[in-house]
Amino acid sequence: TVLMEHDYGKSICVSSQIGCNMGCAFCESGKLKRVRNLTTAEIILEVLTIEKLENIKVDNIVVMGIGEPFDNFTNLVSIELPDSITKIGENSFHDCEKLENVVLGKNLKEIGDSAFLGCSLSSITIPVSVTSIGNWVFQRCDNLTNITYNGTKEQWRSINKAVRWNIGTFKTITCTDGVITL
């Protein structure tokens, strides 16, 4: 796990496997052949451990550490983000075709452009803490039929003013005070 500090926040690069079978010439990790896939809990623990050791809150997560994430889809199919995550960066889960379930932490504030583009989500619940949603967040999420927002229709409209949607299969957003038809 690597902590990267940028002007836009703190990001961590998490690993998905112990070792790697890809054999990329430029990568030292490839010298250790894959021992096993990390579990979902172990991957999340990477985030929580860095936050505790460094006494920080992580803003962004990328899955590009040791191992090939596509070889460990089973444990990347369902992800529960800890409450400490405040931002899902642009393209964070782009084309994670097997990602079916994401539970967003209650303190999430921002979902970047194309964050879930091409995922297999069938539903998602967006916490009321979210104040910014990027463009094309759910583009090519062909299985997505249900978006629930844990706030009012007025709150949803205030965070969603300039968002460009590729509506696909979902046509409504369910809010605490009713349904918005797209």
Order of alpha helices (4+ residues) and beta strands (2+ residues): beta-beta-beta-beta-alpha-beta-beta-beta-beta-beta-beta-beta-beta-alpha-beta-beta
